[in-house]
Amino acid sequence: MAAASINDSSASGQKSPNHSPQQNAAVMSTGSFIESARVMWNFFFNKPAGTVPTGEIPVRKMSREQLLAAPDNTVFRLGHSTVLLKLQNAFWLTDPVFSDRASPIPFAGPLRFHKPPISIEELPPIKGVIISHDHYDHLDRRSIVALAEKTEYFMTPPGVGDIITEWGVPSVKIRQLDWWQSIKIGGVLFAATPSQHFSGRGLFGRNKTQWGSWVMLAPGFRVFFSGDSGYFSGFKRIGDEYGPFDLTMLEAGAYNEHWAGVHMMPEETVQAHIDLKGKVLLPIHNGTFDLSMHRWQEPFERILHLAQARSVRVSMPLMGEPVYARESDGTRQWWTGVDPAGGTGHVLVKGHDPVPEQQ
């Protein structure tokens, strides 16, 4: 199925297109209400040891000068699902979260493990921000507001663009694409593609906006960004339509058997990469926030083991370290030295929030 193209000028200032946000909606648990309540109780009050690092996660500090000098098709992981890509001599940013917490309130909720490698103020002008869905660890109001002035375009699923318009992002900058729609900006083709997830901010906003994944096609460089998703047949369809991909940026963290429908287990992440006909796998959605019950290092360990067993090339850079997809081997296990021997406590690295407070 070929993607439907959107004319950029006609998309300017658009409102949310018609869509069916129930598409691929998946429940987090198939058990009873009591079972679901037990899962949530354990998540908040019975966390096992090791879900948060006791030592300092290494971060490679970045500078604007370094970014401007970087060659095209360089990728920098900034944390969680925030990735900076240099394509066609311009910069593109996925799911930007620079705040200390992935939370609607500044004093509670998951606190980040490490500083961002660069502040929003230090970033060069951003050609486009690509947003996968509206959850707080992917759509951060303070970061979006801080980025609004220096960003030319914001590309979102239907409904998410309306949210950021309410936050003050000029509607003329926003492009809302439903699944299988595409748009070309600055010599790069962006196609909105399906994922299996859900949406919602707060108690009463469940599935009122769409979620999705994104394809980015620059000359000589093809990238897939999963956002959040359970494993489903759509990965193979996307791979057939747009693959092979030089780089797949796939969710690999915050997984649990109780919400396997909306987040992939490590085995499924590697299979999704294969379905997409990926060449190099960059696991994301890990190493920044405590969002599940597994040890914080576990996604890196499991993905590396599974990738080696299936001859998959994997890249696991330091936060802020450049990734050259065709050269990545993923053999340096930086996470092994973070926690002191035997350290299993819940001591957080002191965060630093480079995003100015809202007035």
Sequence and secondary structure as in RCSB ss.txt:
>XXXX:A:sequence
MAAASINDSSASGQKSPNHSPQQNAAVMSTGSFIESARVMWNFFFNKPAGTVPTGEIPVRKMSREQLLAAPDNTV
FRLGHSTVLLKLQNAFWLTDPVFSDRASPIPFAGPLRFHKPPISIEELPPIKGVIISHDHYDHLDRRSIVALAEK
TEYFMTPPGVGDIITEWGVPSVKIRQLDWWQSIKIGGVLFAATPSQHFSGRGLFGRNKTQWGSWVMLAPGFRVFF
SGDSGYFSGFKRIGDEYGPFDLTMLEAGAYNEHWAGVHMMPEETVQAHIDLKGKVLLPIHNGTFDLSMHRWQEPF
ERILHLAQARSVRVSMPLMGEPVYARESDGTRQWWTGVDPAGGTGHVLVKGHDPVPEQQ
>XXXX:A:secstr
   EE  HHHHTT       TTTT   S SS HHHHHHHHHHHHH   TTSS SS   B    HHHHHHS TTEE
EEEETTEEEEEETTEEEEES   SSBSSSSTTSS B SS  SS TTTS  EEEEE    STTT  HHHHHHHTTT
EEEEEE TTHHHHHHHTT  GGGEEE  TTEEEEETTEEEEEE  S    SSSS TTSS   EEEEEETTEEEEE
  S    THHHHHHHHH  EEEEEEE SS  GGGTTTS  HHHHHHHHHHTTEEEEEEES SS   SSS TTHHH
HHHHHHHHHTT EE    BT EE GGG      GGGGSS TT  S         S    
